[in-house]
Every structure is written in C-alpha cells, then in structure tokens.
Amino acid sequence: MSKETFFNGIFHTMVNEEDSFYAMDVEEGRIKKIYRTKEEFKGDGIDLKGKHVYPCLIDGHVHLLLTVAVMAMGFNICEITEDGVKPSTVEGALARLKEYADKQKKDAIIACNNYILTAIDERRMPTKEELDIAGSGRPVVIYNIDGHSTALSTAMLKLVGIDPRCHNGILQGEENERTQGRIIDTVGGSISIPTLAKGVANFQNYCAEYGINIVGALEGNGDSEKDVTTHLIARLSRHMDIGVRLYLQYTDLDRVKPFKKWMKNPRVGGCGDWEMDGATGSHSAAFIVPFNDTGKTSPCYYSQQFVDNLCARADTEGYQIASHAIGELAIERIIEALDKTKSGKLHRIEHCEFHDDESFEKLKEGKYAVMMQPGYAWIDKRYLNTYTQYLPKDIVDRMKFKSLYDAGVVLCGSSDSPVQDMDPYLQMLGMTQFYNPLESITPFEALTCYTKNAAKAILEEGDYGTLEEGKVADFFVAEKDFFKLKPEEVVSFRPEKTYYGGKPWVKKKGTTLELLKMMLTKAKKI
C-alpha cells in the first residue's frame, strides 16, 4: 500500500480562512488522516519546515487543443510591456509576422496569437493581401486576443473552404465562430508527433509550475464534419497526469454520445457552438445599446426558443451545461433557458461580465456557477482600454465580482487559455484589484475561486477543492502565506513544489518516447 506522511506544515484547508492543520497521512493518493497540532502528531515523514500548503488549483475554462498547440508551436504577435502594447500598428504586426515566417518551411502553416486589436492604431485586423505578402504566400491565421475575430491569408481561406475572391480574409461575429473547427483542423493537422509531444509536456509542466491539478477543457467545433482534432485531444487527455474534464461544444448532442463513456460527469457546452454571443473587442457581444465607436449592436447568435429546446434536451439527458455569454442580452438568454431546466444540476455561465440588474438577481439565487477572467479586465484597464473605447460607462460600471461572491454565487476564476496565459495568479490579481475597485475581494476569497468554488463548478467537490480527510491529496507548498499578501504581490506568488496524489511532480521532457509511454498508461475519466 502506497503511504506517505507530511508534517511541520501550515496546511490551509480552504474550508475557511482560519482553518489549518499540522500534518497528514496520505494513502493511495488520498488524505487518510489529518493532525491538527504538533502535539497530536507522533511520527515521522516529509518535513515541510513550516511552509504553507494549499489545495491545488482548478482552471475550469481552457481550450486545451489550442493551448497545447500554442505551447508547442505558438507565436505571439503582440506583447504587453511596461511601455504599452508592442507592436501597435498593422505595419509593425506584419513585420513581426514576416520575421517569423521567413524562418519557417515554405509550406508551413502559421498560427499567430495575441493580436491586440484595440491597441493597434488602425483598429483593424490585417487583410488577406497583407498576410499574403508578409507570409510569402503561406497559409496564415492571426487570432485577435479575445479569440472572436481572425484574419486569414488567401492560402488559409482556401484550406478552410472560403472563396478568397469575394472575401477580405477578416472573420468576425458568427462567421468567425462557425469557421473555427475548420481552422483548428487545419492548424492541428499540421502538428507533427514530436511537436505534439513537446506541447503536451509543456502544458503539464506549466500546470504543475502554477499548482494546477485539473482543467476544464472546452473542445469541439460543429463546423468540422469529423472533428478529428477533438477526438485526438480527448484521447490524449485520458492519459495525462493533469486532470482534464471535457466539455463538448456541440449543439448536436448526438455528436457528444461517443465521448460520454469517457466522462467522469457528462458535460456539454462552453464556447464554439454554445456561444450566445461573441466578445466586446470584436464588436460581437450582444448589448441593447450600440457600441460607442460603431453605433451598431450585435445580436445573440440563437433565438430564445432554440436555446430553450437545446438546454432542455441536454439537461434531460443528464449533462451539465456550460455556455459563453458576455453581453446583457446573451446572459439573459442563457439564464432564461437554464431557469426552465428540471434536474437541479449546477450549470455554468462562462464570462458573464455585463449582466443587468435583473440577471444579477437571478445569479444570486445560486443555481449557476459563473466562470470569469478578471485578469483580462485588469490588463484591459491598464493597457487596452477596450471597455472604455467601445462601451457606454453605465455598462462598464455593471461589472461585479465582490457582489457576486458575497451573494454566495459559485464564482470561479479561469484563464480561457490560450486567449490568456494560464497563470492563475494574474486572474487573482484581477480579483484583488478588480476593474471597479469597490468590487475587489481578498486573497483568500480569490484562492477560493480557484479551489473550493472551482471544484463545485466541475461537480467534484467531494474529491477536490479543500484539504480534508478522504479527498485527493493534490496540493502545493509555498514559502509565503498567500492570505497575507498585498494585492500587488499576488501576481508574483509561485508554488515551490506541487504534489499530485501525494507524489511530487517530476518535470516532463517532451520527447516522442515519453508521449508514447504516456499513451500506454491506464486511461482515466475525463
């Protein structure tokens, strides 16, 4: 029987801010017994030398396939620096693309991330003609930072089935969302086995570096007929050391059924086909009032009747539902549909930034988990100014965090990787220095959004989220007391060592042999 004892630590249970203990026994990967005080503990084991111990973190909203691809072969076209966003012009972005493309093979497919549209002087994406020149005719796709608008070269347009003769290469709104499967298939299909091995290893090492043990993976694109890449990432996920919980983004629920047998809890939704609207930076979030700069509004992607019927069927078939909604109209739409479901299951609303007062009252009833990314708003306020450029002040002022937390909402932090870096402490910085300062929360409350609340949001609070007897022994050790940090110190916090099932993480090398050995291990539920 596998058994280990850890002692002389300050084990923060996360049951509440004051609750802690001195030592614990771990058997077969679970916490067998805890010892509250030094006097109660009589034995030996791994001496933690008075350091602080916390439950591992759960990032409930990532796009795993794209995250792995970025970590293997990604290229960020814009960077946020102390002096602002660089480059800040279309010409500068194209110069960076050309510099990168000139080092690639002539037939290479090039995927560029982190194009920060709102910080570009011209406030536009590059056209296909500009990408053709900078990429020397290669298939190129550039993703805006919010993931809801893309720019494609002529060669890439052809690969995804769009006639370039009548298209400028810039995709926005529903056209962008309904093309992502074909783009992902094209980019994912170009990844070699060695590159894939590197990406899978980098992803797992990255999680361990930050103390993350589980991610909610929002995968699947309805516009891809076979969606081979989603099947690939699902199979890989079953063998990873990092826990993966799959949310299938198909509105055709028959396409979810082949995956259902692999799931720990049946889950559906997220982004992709389950989006109620787009994003603010791409002018595709659904608001009642027009955007400041265009004078136009964007509609919800689906009618209320369609969303009602879809949610009713998914709920009846036993799925936990997750749905992307940012603008007030989109949030209203998904809340109305979820309100009509019968199971009582905790469903999720992703992002949920700009709810109106009526929706806020509904959220306070505690029937939904809310997944937010306050780190994005923190960056936006200081560098991008998307909200103040595009939205009326009264809408920006609606952004709440503390009010939701204090009302008992199952409020969670997440990265939306690769839209943002997976660094959870950036998101917690955004919580402790929220966009509207009066809506900021404490470091303990921020950590709750990544532990206890996050475990509830994936329906696994019985195994994760707190350090209690019987739960999985996933935890990390750190020198500092996270709860006593000043808000500005939160972002630089890092674990010293991460343990999964009581075993210390061993860094992956990223070799093809390592990937093959991983695939021979016993498959887990996802």
Residue pairs with C-beta under 8 A, 6 or more apart in sequence:
1 27
1 28
2 27
2 28
2 29
2 502
3 25
3 26
3 27
3 32
4 25
4 26
4 45
4 46
4 502
4 503
5 23
5 24
5 25
5 26
5 43
5 44
5 45
5 46
6 23
6 24
6 26
6 45
6 46
6 48
6 53
6 502
7 22
7 23
7 24
7 35
7 41
7 43
7 44
7 45
7 46
7 47
7 48
8 22
8 23
8 38
8 47
8 48
8 49
8 50
9 22
9 23
9 48
9 50
9 51
9 52
9 53
9 477
10 20
10 22
10 50
10 51
10 52
10 53
10 481
11 20
11 21
11 22
11 23
11 24
11 34
11 53
11 467
11 475
12 19
12 20
12 52
12 53
12 54
12 55
12 467
12 482
12 483
13 19
13 20
13 21
13 55
13 466
13 467
13 468
14 54
14 55
14 447
14 448
14 451
14 452
14 465
14 466
14 467
15 452
15 466
15 468
17 444
17 483
21 34
21 35
21 36
21 37
21 467
22 35
22 36
22 37
22 38
22 40
22 41
23 34
23 35
23 41
23 43
23 45
24 31
24 32
24 33
24 34
24 35
24 467
24 473
25 31
25 32
25 33
25 34
26 32
26 473
26 501
26 502
29 472
29 473
29 501
29 502
29 503
30 470
30 471
30 472
30 473
30 501
31 467
31 468
31 469
31 470
31 471
31 472
31 473
32 469
33 469
34 467
34 468
34 469
35 41
48 477
51 477
51 478
51 479
51 496
52 477
52 478
52 479
52 480
52 481
52 482
53 467
53 475
53 476
53 477
53 478
54 211
54 447
54 451
54 467
54 475
54 476
54 478
54 482
55 451
55 464
55 465
55 466
55 467
55 474
55 475
56 211
56 212
56 213
56 214
56 451
56 464
56 474
56 475
56 476
56 498
56 500
57 210
57 211
57 212
57 213
57 424
57 447
57 450
57 451
57 454
58 212
58 213
58 214
58 215
58 216
58 412
58 450
58 451
58 454
58 455
58 457
58 458
58 464
58 465
59 207
59 212
59 214
59 215
59 216
59 413
59 414
59 415
59 417
59 422
59 424
59 450
59 454
60 215
60 216
60 245
60 348
60 371
60 412
60 414
60 454
60 457
60 458
61 216
61 218
61 270
61 350
61 371
61 373
61 414
61 415
61 416
62 215
62 216
62 217
62 218
62 414
62 415
62 416
62 417
62 422
63 147
63 217
63 218
63 219
63 271
63 416
63 417
63 418
63 419
64 203
64 215
64 217
64 218
64 219
64 233
64 237
64 244
65 184
65 188
65 219
65 229
65 230
65 232
65 233
66 184
66 417
66 418
67 203
67 417
67 418
67 422
68 196
68 199
68 200
68 202
68 203
68 233
68 236
69 111
69 187
69 188
69 191
69 199
70 111
70 113
70 199
70 418
71 198
71 199
71 202
71 203
71 206
72 191
72 195
72 196
72 198
72 199
72 202
73 111
73 191
73 195
73 199
74 111
74 113
74 418
75 100
75 110
75 111
75 112
75 113
76 112
76 113
76 114
77 87
77 93
77 96
77 97
77 112
77 113
77 114
77 115
77 142
78 85
78 86
78 87
78 93
78 114
78 115
78 116
78 119
78 145
79 85
79 86
79 114
80 116
80 379
80 383
84 119
84 383
85 116
85 119
85 383
85 384
86 92
87 93
87 95
87 96
88 119
88 120
88 121
89 120
89 121
89 122
90 120
90 121
90 122
90 124
90 126
90 130
93 115
93 120
93 126
93 142
94 126
94 130
94 131
94 133
94 134
95 134
97 110
97 112
97 131
97 134
97 135
97 140
97 142
98 133
98 134
98 135
98 136
100 110
100 112
101 108
101 110
101 134
101 135
101 136
101 138
101 140
102 136
104 110
104 138
106 136
106 138
107 138
108 138
108 190
109 138
109 139
109 140
109 156
109 186
109 187
109 190
110 135
110 138
110 139
110 140
110 141
111 140
111 141
111 143
111 187
112 140
112 141
112 142
112 143
113 143
113 145
113 418
114 143
114 145
115 125
115 142
115 143
115 144
115 145
115 151
116 144
116 145
116 384
117 123
117 124
117 125
117 144
117 145
117 146
117 149
117 281
117 282
118 281
118 380
118 384
118 385
118 386
118 389
118 390
119 383
119 384
123 293
124 170
125 142
125 144
125 149
125 150
125 151
125 170
126 134
126 142
126 151
126 169
126 170
127 151
127 168
127 169
127 170
128 151
128 152
128 153
128 154
128 157
128 164
128 167
128 168
128 169
129 154
129 169
131 140
131 142
131 151
131 152
131 153
131 154
131 156
131 169
132 153
132 154
132 155
134 140
135 153
135 155
137 153
137 154
137 155
138 153
138 155
139 153
139 155
139 156
139 159
139 186
140 151
140 152
140 153
140 155
140 156
141 150
141 151
141 152
141 153
141 156
141 183
141 186
141 187
142 150
142 151
142 152
143 150
144 150
144 281
144 282
145 281
145 384
145 419
146 279
146 280
146 281
146 282
146 419
147 271
147 279
147 416
147 419
148 172
148 173
148 176
148 177
148 278
148 279
148 281
148 282
148 284
149 170
149 171
149 172
149 176
149 281
149 282
149 284
150 170
150 171
150 176
150 179
150 183
151 169
151 170
151 171
152 160
152 162
152 169
152 170
152 171
152 183
153 169
154 164
154 169
156 169
156 183
156 186
157 163
157 164
157 167
157 169
158 164
159 182
159 186
160 179
160 182
160 183
160 186
161 182
162 179
171 179
172 278
172 282
172 283
172 284
173 278
173 282
173 283
173 284
173 298
174 278
174 284
174 301
176 278
176 282
176 284
177 272
177 273
177 275
177 278
177 301
178 222
178 223
179 223
180 221
180 223
180 272
181 220
181 221
181 222
181 223
181 224
181 227
181 272
182 221
182 223
182 224
184 221
184 224
184 229
185 221
185 224
185 227
185 228
185 229
188 228
188 229
188 232
189 228
189 229
191 199
193 512
193 515
194 511
194 512
196 515
197 510
197 511
197 512
197 514
197 515
198 510
200 236
200 240
200 508
200 510
200 515
200 518
201 508
201 509
201 510
201 511
201 514
201 515
202 508
202 510
203 242
204 240
204 241
204 242
204 508
205 507
205 508
206 422
207 213
207 215
207 242
207 422
208 242
208 498
208 500
208 505
208 507
209 494
209 495
209 498
210 422
210 423
210 424
210 425
210 494
210 495
211 424
211 476
211 495
211 498
212 242
212 422
212 424
213 242
213 243
213 464
213 474
213 498
213 500
214 242
214 243
214 244
214 245
214 458
214 460
214 464
215 242
215 243
215 244
215 245
216 245
216 247
216 270
216 322
216 414
216 457
216 458
217 233
217 237
217 244
217 245
217 246
217 247
217 526
218 247
218 249
218 269
218 270
218 271
218 272
218 322
218 350
219 230
219 233
219 234
219 246
219 247
219 248
219 249
219 270
220 227
220 230
220 248
220 249
220 250
220 255
220 272
220 273
221 227
221 230
221 249
221 272
221 273
222 249
222 250
222 251
222 252
222 255
222 272
222 273
224 230
227 255
230 248
234 246
234 259
234 262
234 526
235 519
236 519
237 244
237 246
237 526
238 244
238 262
238 523
238 524
238 525
238 526
239 518
239 519
239 521
239 523
239 524
240 518
241 500
241 505
243 524
243 526
244 526
245 263
245 264
245 265
245 267
245 458
245 460
245 526
246 259
246 262
246 263
246 267
246 526
247 267
247 268
247 269
247 270
247 322
248 255
248 256
248 259
248 267
248 268
248 269
248 270
249 268
249 269
249 270
249 271
249 272
249 273
249 274
250 256
250 268
250 272
250 273
251 273
251 274
251 310
253 268
253 313
253 314
253 317
253 319
256 266
256 268
256 319
260 266
262 523
262 525
262 526
263 525
263 526
264 460
264 525
264 526
265 320
265 458
265 459
265 460
266 317
266 318
266 319
266 320
267 319
267 320
267 322
268 274
268 314
268 319
268 320
268 321
268 322
269 314
269 319
269 321
269 322
269 323
269 348
270 322
270 323
270 324
270 350
271 324
271 350
274 322
274 323
274 324
275 301
275 323
275 324
275 325
276 286
276 300
276 301
276 302
276 307
276 323
276 324
276 325
276 330
276 331
276 333
276 334
277 284
277 285
277 286
277 298
277 299
277 300
277 301
277 324
277 325
277 326
277 327
277 329
277 330
278 284
278 285
278 286
278 298
278 301
278 326
279 285
279 326
280 326
280 327
280 353
280 386
280 387
280 390
280 391
281 384
281 386
281 390
283 291
283 294
283 296
283 298
283 390
284 298
285 298
285 326
285 327
285 330
285 354
286 297
286 298
286 299
286 300
286 326
286 327
286 328
286 329
286 330
286 333
287 297
287 298
287 327
287 328
287 329
287 354
287 391
287 395
288 297
288 328
288 329
289 297
289 392
289 395
290 296
290 297
291 297
291 390
291 391
292 389
292 390
292 391
292 392
293 389
293 390
298 327
299 329
300 329
300 330
300 333
302 310
302 333
304 333
304 336
304 337
307 333
307 334
307 336
307 337
308 336
308 337
308 340
310 337
311 321
311 334
311 337
311 338
311 340
311 341
311 347
312 337
312 340
312 341
312 342
314 321
315 321
315 341
315 342
315 343
315 345
315 347
316 342
316 343
318 343
320 345
320 346
320 347
320 348
320 459
321 338
321 341
321 345
321 347
321 348
322 347
322 348
322 349
322 350
322 371
323 334
323 347
323 348
323 349
323 350
324 330
324 350
324 351
325 331
325 333
325 334
325 349
325 350
325 351
325 352
326 351
326 352
326 353
326 354
327 354
328 354
328 355
328 356
328 359
328 395
328 398
331 349
331 352
331 354
331 355
331 356
331 359
332 356
332 358
332 359
334 349
335 349
335 359
335 362
335 363
335 368
338 347
338 349
338 367
338 368
339 362
339 367
341 347
345 459
346 367
346 368
346 369
346 410
346 456
346 457
346 459
347 367
347 368
347 369
348 368
348 369
348 370
348 371
348 457
349 363
349 368
349 369
349 370
349 371
350 371
351 371
351 372
351 373
351 416
352 363
352 370
352 371
352 372
353 372
353 377
353 399
354 391
354 395
354 398
354 399
355 363
355 398
355 400
356 398
360 400
360 403
360 404
363 370
363 404
363 407
363 409
364 404
364 407
364 408
364 409
366 407
366 408
366 409
366 410
368 409
368 410
369 409
369 410
369 411
369 412
369 453
369 456
369 457
370 404
370 409
370 410
370 411
370 412
371 412
371 413
371 414
371 457
372 401
372 411
372 412
372 413
372 414
373 413
373 414
373 415
373 416
373 419
373 420
373 427
373 430
374 401
374 413
374 427
374 430
374 431
374 434
374 435
375 413
375 415
375 420
375 423
375 426
375 427
375 428
375 429
375 430
376 416
376 419
376 420
376 430
377 387
377 399
377 430
377 434
377 435
378 426
378 429
378 430
378 433
378 434
378 435
380 386
380 387
380 435
381 387
381 435
387 396
387 435
388 396
396 435
397 436
399 434
399 435
399 436
399 439
400 436
400 439
401 411
401 431
401 434
401 436
401 439
401 440
401 441
402 434
402 438
402 439
402 440
402 441
403 439
404 411
405 411
405 441
405 445
405 449
410 453
410 456
410 457
411 449
411 453
412 449
412 450
412 453
412 454
412 457
413 424
413 427
413 428
413 431
413 446
413 449
413 450
413 454
414 427
414 454
415 421
415 422
415 423
415 424
415 427
420 426
420 427
423 491
424 450
425 490
425 491
425 492
425 493
425 494
426 491
427 446
427 450
428 443
428 446
428 447
428 449
428 450
428 490
428 491
429 487
429 488
429 490
429 491
431 440
431 441
431 445
431 446
431 449
432 440
432 441
432 442
432 443
432 446
432 487
432 490
433 440
433 487
433 488
434 440
434 441
440 487
442 483
443 482
443 483
443 484
443 485
443 487
443 490
444 482
444 483
446 490
447 482
447 483
451 464
451 465
451 466
452 461
452 465
452 466
453 465
454 465
455 461
455 463
455 464
455 465
455 466
456 465
458 464
462 471
463 471
463 472
464 471
464 472
464 474
465 471
467 475
472 501
473 499
473 501
473 502
474 499
474 500
474 501
475 498
475 499
476 495
476 496
476 497
476 498
476 499
477 495
477 496
477 497
477 498
477 499
478 493
478 494
478 495
478 496
479 496
480 493
482 490
482 493
485 493
497 504
497 505
498 504
498 505
499 505
508 514
